Amino acid sequence: MNVILFDEDEARKNLLPLTFTRAVCDIRIGILTIKEKWNLWLNTQCGCSTEDYLAHKYPVKEDDNSLYINASVCPDEIFVKTLSAILPGQKFMHQNKLIAYCGSQDNIAGAEQIEYTRALVTVNNVWEIFQKNHEALIADFELLTANKISEPLSNTVTVIGNPALIFLEEGAKAEACILNTHSGPIYLAKDSEIMEGSAIRGPFSLGEHSTIKLNTKIYGATTVGPYCKVGGEVNNSVIFGYTNKGHDGFLGNSVLGEWCNLGADTNNSNLKNNYGNVKLFNYNFDKPIDTGLQFCGLIMGDHSKSGINTMFNTGTVVGVGANIFGGGFPPTHIPSFSWGGEKGFEEYKLEKLFETAHKVYERRGITLDKQDKEILQKVFSLTQKYRDESL
């Protein structure tokens, strides 16, 4: 069956700034992105229905018997089995939201409605990415390691807990470090490395070609995507990929997009001094909203960067392509394409960002192409109002 993961409008807006530059299905939670999970569970290559300006990045084929799945829903065994019985002209609802539909997109409104009452892992807000990462990591670990044998673990590694909950893909390396599986599994993807002196508590995953640097401290549930370098102290955070936090400094209860860089000794607060609930800027409401969480740190969109000794306050949202530096705490909402810090910001010109991005991409053997530029140009336009209000 032709499977299409569709962006539900409210969830997509709640997941900004991360979804300014990607479809919801490319959100990483656990080890895999949501799309990668569905591809494995259904043994297919899912299409994606998203915003028009992103559509050319996501080729999609639609027909009268396509299976549409809400991209904010993570698959599990029971839901996948239930979907296998869906008929054309039927739709599944879960907590008043459309989660799946079979047939022509034009006929969704008149489809036979079936309530799906079992629990699902859904990603409808940015903070849920780290909040639900523990459950997602364990599910992905089981999916990726089933009926597979791990590469051998070096005898220089100290294991606390069950060694069977540590899995190394081909080329993965770990030497003279401490791996603790009491709270969950540890997964090292192809050609990843944990350097000496590091202490890791699961659940934890390290993406392909990513490196945990010397003497790093990581608490679960933490995900480091592909082609990243991470050092310092990290707690319950998700780093999508191609992003560096290479030096000392604390990152906690946070989500970083792709192509970000945190300068040496960048720190974020994840707990208010009064221990109250953290509010986080929400693009759906254009104002901070109560997350209901006591611990909530930094949300950073793609291509954003911080200088050395940058301090982010509890519940800070940084847009796409921002550059933050200087002493003191910057605002808790930093609009996309902003340049500055606590003393004020100016607009970060697109051409300057492109110059930097070209260099960053080249270091990874990738080209910043016309498609990438067009998406960033569109995001620049979409976010102009936030800079007008605050710069």
C-alpha positions as CSV (number, residue, x, y, z in Angstrom):
1,M,0.0,0.0,0.0
2,N,1.1,3.6,-0.7
3,V,1.8,5.2,2.7
4,I,1.8,8.9,3.2
5,L,2.8,10.6,6.5
6,F,0.8,13.9,6.7
7,D,1.5,17.0,8.8
8,E,-1.4,17.8,11.1
9,D,-1.5,21.6,11.1
10,E,-1.8,22.2,14.9
11,A,1.0,19.8,15.7
12,R,3.2,21.3,13.0
13,K,2.8,24.8,14.4
14,N,3.4,23.6,18.0
15,L,6.7,22.0,16.8
16,L,8.1,25.2,15.3
17,P,10.9,26.3,15.0
18,L,12.0,22.7,14.4
19,T,9.4,22.3,11.6
20,F,10.3,25.5,9.8
21,T,12.9,23.5,7.9
22,R,11.5,19.9,8.0
23,A,8.3,17.9,7.9
24,V,6.9,16.5,11.1
25,C,8.0,13.0,10.1
26,D,11.6,14.1,10.2
27,I,11.5,14.9,13.9
28,R,14.0,12.6,15.7
29,I,12.8,11.0,18.9
30,G,14.4,7.9,20.3
31,I,17.1,6.6,17.9
32,L,15.2,7.2,14.7
33,T,13.1,9.9,13.0
34,I,9.4,9.2,12.9
35,K,9.6,8.5,9.2
36,E,12.5,6.0,9.7
37,K,10.4,4.2,12.3
38,W,7.4,3.9,9.9
39,N,9.7,2.7,7.1
40,L,11.0,-0.1,9.2
41,W,7.7,-1.1,10.8
42,L,5.9,-1.2,7.4
43,N,8.8,-2.3,5.3
44,T,8.3,0.5,2.8
45,Q,9.4,4.0,1.9
46,C,6.7,6.4,3.2
47,G,5.8,9.5,1.3
48,C,5.2,12.8,3.1
49,S,2.5,15.5,2.8
50,T,3.7,18.8,4.2
51,E,3.9,22.5,3.6
52,D,4.1,23.6,0.0
53,Y,7.5,25.3,0.4
54,L,8.9,22.1,1.8
55,A,7.2,19.8,-0.7
56,H,10.0,19.5,-3.2
57,K,12.2,18.1,-0.5
58,Y,9.6,15.3,0.1
59,P,8.4,13.6,-3.1
60,V,5.0,12.0,-2.7
61,K,2.8,9.8,-4.8
62,E,-1.0,9.9,-4.1
63,D,-3.7,7.5,-5.3
64,D,-7.3,6.6,-4.3
65,N,-6.2,3.8,-2.0
66,S,-3.3,5.6,-0.1
67,L,-2.9,5.0,3.6
68,Y,-2.5,8.4,5.3
69,I,-0.9,8.4,8.8
70,N,-0.6,11.4,11.1
71,A,3.1,12.2,11.1
72,S,3.1,13.0,14.8
73,V,2.2,9.4,15.8
74,C,5.0,7.0,16.5
75,P,4.3,3.3,15.5
76,D,4.0,0.4,17.8
77,E,3.1,-3.3,17.3
78,I,-0.6,-3.0,18.1
79,F,-1.2,0.2,16.1
80,V,0.6,-1.3,13.1
81,K,-1.4,-4.5,13.3
82,T,-4.6,-2.4,13.5
83,L,-3.7,-0.4,10.5
84,S,-3.2,-3.6,8.4
85,A,-6.9,-4.1,8.6
86,I,-8.0,-0.6,7.6
87,L,-10.3,-0.4,4.5
88,P,-10.7,2.3,1.9
89,G,-13.2,4.9,3.2
90,Q,-12.3,4.4,6.9
91,K,-10.5,6.7,9.3
92,F,-9.1,6.3,12.8
93,M,-9.5,9.0,15.4
94,H,-7.6,9.2,18.7
95,Q,-8.5,11.9,21.3
96,N,-10.4,13.9,18.7
97,K,-7.5,13.8,16.2
98,L,-7.3,12.1,12.9
99,I,-4.5,9.6,13.1
100,A,-5.0,7.5,10.0
101,Y,-7.2,7.3,6.9
102,C,-7.4,5.1,3.8
103,G,-8.6,6.3,0.5
104,S,-8.6,9.5,-1.6
105,Q,-7.6,12.6,0.4
106,D,-10.7,14.4,-1.0
107,N,-13.1,12.0,0.9
108,I,-11.7,12.2,4.4
109,A,-14.7,14.2,5.9
110,G,-17.2,11.5,4.9
111,A,-15.2,8.5,5.9
112,E,-16.4,5.9,8.3
113,Q,-15.0,6.9,11.7
114,I,-13.4,4.4,14.1
115,E,-12.1,5.4,17.5
116,Y,-8.7,4.1,18.4
117,T,-8.6,4.0,22.2
118,R,-5.2,2.4,23.0
119,A,-2.3,4.6,24.2
120,L,0.0,6.1,21.5
121,V,3.3,7.9,21.6
122,T,2.6,11.2,19.8
123,V,4.7,14.3,19.4
124,N,2.5,17.3,19.4
125,N,4.7,19.8,21.3
126,V,8.5,20.5,21.2
127,W,9.0,19.6,24.8
128,E,7.5,16.1,24.2
129,I,10.5,15.3,22.1
130,F,12.7,15.0,25.2
131,Q,9.9,14.2,27.6
132,K,8.9,11.0,25.7
133,N,12.4,10.2,24.6
134,H,12.9,7.5,27.2
135,E,10.0,5.4,25.9
136,A,11.0,6.0,22.3
137,L,14.6,5.0,22.8
138,I,13.7,1.7,24.4
139,A,11.2,0.9,21.5
140,D,13.7,1.8,18.8
141,F,16.5,-0.2,20.5
142,E,14.3,-3.3,20.5
143,L,13.3,-2.7,16.8
144,L,16.9,-2.1,15.6
145,T,18.6,-4.9,17.5
146,A,16.0,-7.7,17.1
147,N,17.7,-10.9,15.8
148,K,21.1,-9.1,15.4
149,I,24.4,-9.6,17.2
150,S,26.4,-6.7,18.5
151,E,30.0,-6.0,17.7
152,P,32.2,-6.9,20.6
153,L,32.7,-4.4,23.4
154,S,36.3,-3.5,24.4
155,N,37.5,-5.0,27.7
156,T,38.6,-1.5,28.7
157,V,34.9,-0.5,29.1
158,T,33.3,-0.7,32.5
159,V,29.8,-2.0,32.3
160,I,27.3,-1.3,35.1
161,G,24.1,-3.4,34.6
162,N,23.2,-5.8,31.8
163,P,25.8,-5.9,29.0
164,A,23.1,-7.3,26.7
165,L,21.6,-3.9,26.7
166,I,24.6,-2.4,24.9
167,F,24.6,-2.7,21.2
168,L,27.4,-1.6,18.8
169,E,26.9,-1.5,15.1
170,E,29.8,-2.1,12.6
171,G,32.7,0.3,13.2
172,A,31.4,1.6,16.5
173,K,34.1,2.2,19.2
174,A,34.1,2.7,22.9
175,E,37.3,2.7,25.1
176,A,38.0,3.2,28.8
177,C,34.5,4.6,29.5
178,I,31.6,3.7,31.9
179,L,28.3,2.5,30.4
180,N,25.4,2.1,32.8
181,T,22.3,0.3,31.6
182,H,20.3,0.2,34.8
183,S,17.9,2.8,33.5
184,G,17.9,1.7,29.8
185,P,19.8,0.5,26.8
186,I,22.8,2.1,25.0
187,Y,23.0,2.0,21.2
188,L,26.1,3.0,19.2
189,A,25.4,3.3,15.5
190,K,27.8,2.6,12.6
191,D,31.3,4.3,12.9
192,S,30.4,6.2,16.1
193,E,32.8,6.6,19.0
194,I,32.8,7.2,22.8
195,M,36.1,8.5,23.9
196,E,38.0,7.7,27.1
197,G,36.8,8.9,30.5
198,S,33.2,9.4,29.5
199,A,30.3,8.2,31.7
200,I,27.0,7.3,30.0
201,R,23.7,6.3,31.6
202,G,21.1,4.8,29.4
203,P,18.8,5.0,27.7
204,F,21.2,6.6,25.2
205,S,21.8,6.5,21.4
206,L,24.7,7.8,19.4
207,G,24.2,8.3,15.7
208,E,26.4,7.3,12.7
209,H,29.8,9.0,12.6
210,S,29.1,10.9,15.8
211,T,31.6,11.3,18.6
212,I,31.3,11.6,22.4
213,K,34.5,13.5,23.4
214,L,36.8,12.9,26.3
215,N,35.4,12.9,29.8
216,T,31.8,13.6,28.7
217,K,29.0,13.0,31.2
218,I,25.6,12.0,29.7
219,Y,22.4,11.2,31.6
220,G,19.5,9.4,29.9
221,A,17.2,9.7,28.1
222,T,19.5,11.3,25.6
223,T,19.8,11.0,21.8
224,V,22.7,12.2,19.7
225,G,21.9,12.0,16.0
226,P,24.3,11.4,13.1
227,Y,27.5,13.4,12.4
228,C,27.6,15.2,15.8
229,K,30.3,16.0,18.3
230,V,29.3,16.2,22.0
231,G,31.2,17.0,25.1
232,G,30.6,18.4,28.6
233,E,27.4,17.4,30.5
234,V,24.1,16.5,28.8
235,N,20.9,15.4,30.4
236,N,17.6,14.2,28.8
237,S,18.2,16.0,25.5
238,V,17.7,15.2,21.8
239,I,20.2,16.4,19.2
240,F,18.9,15.9,15.6
241,G,22.2,15.6,13.6
242,Y,25.1,17.5,12.1
243,T,25.3,19.6,15.3
244,N,28.2,20.2,17.6
245,K,28.3,20.7,21.4
246,G,32.0,19.9,21.5
247,H,33.1,21.4,24.7
248,D,32.3,21.7,28.4
249,G,29.0,23.3,29.4
250,F,25.6,21.9,30.4
251,L,22.7,21.0,28.1
252,G,19.6,19.7,29.8
253,N,15.9,18.9,28.9
254,S,16.6,20.4,25.4
255,V,16.2,19.8,21.7
256,L,18.8,21.0,19.1
257,G,18.0,20.9,15.4
258,E,20.6,20.3,12.6
259,W,23.7,22.4,11.8
260,C,23.8,24.0,15.2
261,N,26.9,24.8,17.2
262,L,27.2,25.6,20.9
263,G,30.4,27.5,21.7
264,A,32.7,26.4,24.6
265,D,31.0,26.7,28.0
266,T,27.6,27.4,26.7
267,N,25.1,26.5,29.4
268,N,21.3,26.4,29.7
269,S,19.1,26.5,32.7
270,N,16.5,23.8,32.9
271,L,15.0,24.6,36.3
272,K,13.5,27.9,37.6
273,N,14.8,29.2,40.9
274,N,11.2,29.0,42.3
275,Y,10.8,25.5,41.0
276,G,7.6,26.6,39.1
277,N,6.3,25.3,35.8
278,V,8.3,26.5,32.8
279,K,6.7,28.6,30.0
280,L,7.9,28.2,26.4
281,F,7.3,30.4,23.4
282,N,4.7,28.8,21.1
283,Y,4.3,29.8,17.5
284,N,0.7,28.6,17.4
285,F,-0.3,31.2,20.0
286,D,2.5,33.7,19.4
287,K,3.2,33.8,23.1
288,P,4.8,31.7,25.9
289,I,2.6,28.9,27.1
290,D,2.8,26.7,30.2
291,T,4.5,23.4,29.5
292,G,3.4,21.8,32.7
293,L,7.0,20.8,33.2
294,Q,9.4,21.7,36.1
295,F,12.4,20.9,33.9
296,C,12.6,22.4,30.4
297,G,15.7,23.9,28.8
298,L,16.6,25.0,25.3
299,I,14.8,24.5,22.0
300,M,17.0,25.5,19.0
301,G,16.1,25.6,15.3
302,D,18.4,24.6,12.5
303,H,21.6,26.6,11.6
304,S,21.6,28.5,15.0
305,K,24.8,29.0,16.9
306,S,26.1,30.3,20.3
307,G,29.4,31.9,21.1
308,I,31.6,30.9,24.1
309,N,30.2,31.4,27.6
310,T,26.6,31.9,26.3
311,M,23.9,31.5,29.0
312,F,20.4,30.4,28.0
313,N,17.6,30.9,30.6
314,T,15.1,28.3,31.5
315,G,12.6,27.7,28.6
316,T,14.5,29.5,25.8
317,V,13.3,29.1,22.2
318,V,15.9,30.0,19.5
319,G,14.6,30.1,15.9
320,V,16.4,29.2,12.7
321,G,19.7,30.7,11.7
322,A,20.2,32.8,14.8
323,N,23.7,33.7,16.2
324,I,23.9,34.4,19.9
325,F,26.9,35.7,21.8
326,G,28.0,38.0,24.6
327,G,27.5,38.1,28.4
328,G,24.3,37.9,30.3
329,F,21.1,36.1,29.5
330,P,19.5,36.8,26.1
331,P,15.7,36.8,25.8
332,T,13.8,33.5,26.2
333,H,12.5,33.9,22.6
334,I,15.2,34.7,20.0
335,P,13.6,35.1,16.5
336,S,15.0,33.4,13.5
337,F,17.9,35.1,11.7
338,S,18.8,37.3,14.7
339,W,22.4,38.3,15.5
340,G,23.4,39.5,19.0
341,G,22.8,38.8,22.6
342,E,21.7,40.2,26.0
343,K,22.5,43.8,24.8
344,G,20.3,43.6,21.8
345,F,20.0,42.0,18.3
346,E,20.1,42.9,14.7
347,E,18.9,41.0,11.6
348,Y,21.3,38.3,10.5
349,K,21.5,38.8,6.7
350,L,20.7,35.7,4.6
351,E,23.9,36.0,2.5
352,K,26.0,36.0,5.6
353,L,24.3,32.8,6.8
354,F,24.7,31.2,3.4
355,E,28.5,31.9,3.5
356,T,28.8,30.2,6.9
357,A,26.5,27.3,5.9
358,H,28.6,26.7,2.7
359,K,31.7,26.2,4.9
360,V,29.9,24.1,7.5
361,Y,28.4,21.8,4.8
362,E,31.7,21.4,3.0
363,R,33.3,20.1,6.2
364,R,30.8,17.2,6.1
365,G,31.3,16.7,2.3
366,I,27.8,18.1,1.6
367,T,26.7,20.9,-0.7
368,L,24.4,23.7,0.3
369,D,22.1,23.5,-2.8
370,K,19.5,25.7,-4.3
371,Q,16.7,23.7,-2.5
372,D,18.2,24.4,0.9
373,K,18.6,28.1,0.1
374,E,15.0,28.4,-1.1
375,I,13.7,26.8,2.1
376,L,15.8,29.2,4.3
377,Q,14.7,32.2,2.2
378,K,11.1,31.2,2.8
379,V,11.6,30.8,6.5
380,F,13.3,34.2,6.5
381,S,10.2,35.7,5.1
382,L,7.8,33.7,7.3
383,T,9.6,34.9,10.5
384,Q,10.1,38.5,9.5
385,K,7.2,39.6,11.9
386,Y,9.0,38.2,14.9
387,R,12.2,40.3,14.1
388,D,10.1,43.4,13.4
389,E,8.5,43.0,16.9
390,S,11.7,42.5,18.9
391,L,14.8,43.8,17.1
